[in-house]
Each structure stands twice: as structure tokens, then as C-alpha cells.
Amino acid sequence: MPLSVQQREVEGIVILDLAGRLIAGPDAGDLRRAFDHLRTQKRNRLILNLKEVDFIDSTGLGTLVIGHSAAEDDGGAMKLVNVSERSAQLLILTKLSTVFELFDDEQAAVNSFFPEREVKRFDVLEFVKSHEAEKEQASSEPGQRLDPETQT
């Protein structure tokens, strides 16, 4: 499915709703053009809603970094919301989770642009811990692991 980029605004913050795959080729190019268009309009406070993004490759990650850098260079910020488990793992693995501000909730992402508002951020450490606990639980459930002594 080609990448779809829909733009809307909430409280003066531009939200780009992405759907599809953020990969090399026309898809990443479409997002870069959206960033360029916003930059020419002097719109530098962005939220990318990744709820409907099912895959991000290295070019897609690079495109996200380009958008983030451009927003910061212009005195703004770009934040990510509704990041899938797979994408969160990718951001953690590449250490980009230290670059991007991640949020589970759109209103929390919007609030992060207003210093006087309370903000609930995505907790990367909690995400990693819960993911490890799920793996550990799955491997300890009966019938999930073979005991080498009883195998024939």
C-alpha cells in the first residue's frame, strides 16, 4: 500500500496522519515533499501520527530524521505519536528513541508543545520491560518449550 499523507491541524500544531509503508522510493519522497511544503509555509511544529504505518525501512527512518532536523533548524519540533510495537523496537534498536519524542496519545503530543500543560510521555524503559516480560512469560508457559531430556 503506497504511503498516504493527510494533513490536519489541532491547536496550531500540524498533524500528518500517515498510512501505509514508509519505505525507499516514492513513499519516502512524498513525505519529504510534505516536509518541504510545510517548511516553505514556516510551519515547524509537527506531529506525525504513525498509527496506520505498518512498515518503516532505513530510508523511512532517514526521512523521519530529515523532518525532525528541519523542524528543529527552523526553531520548532517534530514528535511521533501512535508508534507501533515494531516501529518502537526499531527506534530503540537504532537509538533514535533518544532523538524523537514519542507519545501514545495525540493530545499528550499536542500538550507537549505547551510548557504549562501536563504531558504523559511514552516511556521507552517501560516499553522494553513489558516486552521482555511478555517474552519471558511466553517461554515459560507449558507446551511452549521443549525439555531436551524428554525429547526422543
C-alpha positions in Angstrom: 0.0 0.0 0.0 1.5 3.4 -1.0 2.1 5.9 1.7 -0.8 8.3 2.3 0.0 11.7 4.0 -3.0 13.6 5.3 -2.6 17.0 7.0 -4.8 18.5 9.7 -4.3 21.0 12.5 -5.0 20.9 16.2 -4.4 24.0 18.3 -2.0 25.4 15.8 0.0 22.2 15.6 0.3 20.4 12.2 -0.5 16.7 12.4 0.4 14.5 9.5 -1.6 11.3 9.5 0.5 8.7 7.7 -0.9 5.4 6.4 0.9 2.6 4.6 4.6 1.8 4.3 7.4 4.4 4.9 10.0 2.9 2.6 12.5 3.9 -0.1 11.1 5.3 -3.3 8.1 7.4 -3.9 6.7 6.8 -0.4 9.6 8.5 1.4 9.8 11.1 -1.3 6.1 12.0 -0.7 6.8 12.6 3.0 9.9 14.7 2.2 7.8 16.9 -0.1 5.3 17.3 2.7 8.1 18.4 5.0 9.4 20.8 2.3 5.9 22.3 1.8 5.4 22.9 5.5 8.9 24.5 5.7 8.0 27.0 3.0 4.9 27.8 5.0 7.0 28.3 8.1 5.1 25.5 9.9 7.7 24.0 12.2 5.6 22.4 15.0 4.7 18.9 13.7 3.2 15.7 15.0 3.5 12.5 12.8 0.7 10.1 13.6 2.1 6.7 12.7 -1.0 4.6 13.8 -1.6 3.3 10.3 2.1 2.9 9.3 2.8 -0.8 9.0 6.5 -0.8 8.0 9.4 1.6 8.1 12.7 0.8 6.4 16.1 2.6 6.7 15.1 5.2 4.1 11.9 5.8 6.0 13.9 6.3 9.2 16.2 8.7 7.4 13.2 10.7 6.2 11.9 11.0 9.7 15.3 12.3 10.8 15.3 14.8 7.9 11.9 16.1 9.0 13.0 16.3 12.6 16.2 18.2 11.8 14.4 20.6 9.5 11.8 21.4 12.2 14.5 22.0 14.8 16.6 24.1 12.4 13.5 26.3 12.0 13.0 26.6 15.7 10.3 24.0 16.1 9.9 20.3 16.8 8.6 17.1 15.3 7.1 14.5 17.5 5.8 11.0 16.9 2.5 9.5 18.1 0.9 6.1 17.9 4.2 4.3 17.1 3.6 0.5 16.5 5.4 -2.0 18.6 7.6 -3.0 15.7 8.5 0.7 14.9 9.2 1.4 18.6 11.6 -1.6 18.6 13.3 -0.2 15.5 13.6 3.3 17.1 15.1 1.7 20.3 17.5 -0.5 18.3 18.8 2.4 16.2 18.9 4.7 19.3 16.5 7.1 17.5 14.2 6.9 20.5 16.7 9.3 22.1 16.2 11.8 19.2 12.4 11.7 18.8 9.8 12.5 21.4 7.3 9.6 21.4 3.7 9.6 22.6 1.0 7.1 23.0 -1.7 9.7 22.8 -2.3 12.6 20.4 -3.5 15.0 23.0 -0.3 14.4 25.0 1.8 15.1 21.9 -0.2 18.4 21.4 0.2 19.3 25.0 4.0 18.8 24.8 4.2 22.0 22.7 2.7 24.0 25.6 5.0 24.2 28.6 2.2 24.9 31.1 0.4 21.7 30.3 1.0 18.3 31.9 2.4 15.8 29.5 2.4 12.0 29.7 5.3 10.8 27.5 6.0 7.4 26.0 8.2 5.5 28.5 10.8 3.6 26.5 12.1 1.8 29.5 8.6 0.7 30.5 8.1 -0.5 26.9 11.3 -2.6 26.9 10.5 -4.1 30.3 6.9 -5.0 29.4 8.1 -6.5 26.1 10.8 -8.6 27.9 8.2 -9.7 30.5 5.9 -10.9 27.7 8.7 -12.9 26.1 9.6 -14.4 29.4 6.0 -15.4 30.1 5.6 -16.9 26.7 8.7 -19.0 27.0 7.7 -20.3 30.4 4.2 -21.4 29.5 3.6 -25.2 29.4 3.9 -26.7 26.0 5.9 -23.7 24.7 9.3 -25.1 25.4 10.8 -28.5 24.8 12.7 -30.1 27.5 15.9 -31.6 26.0 15.9 -34.5 28.4 12.5 -35.7 27.3 13.0 -35.3 23.6 13.3 -38.5 21.6 
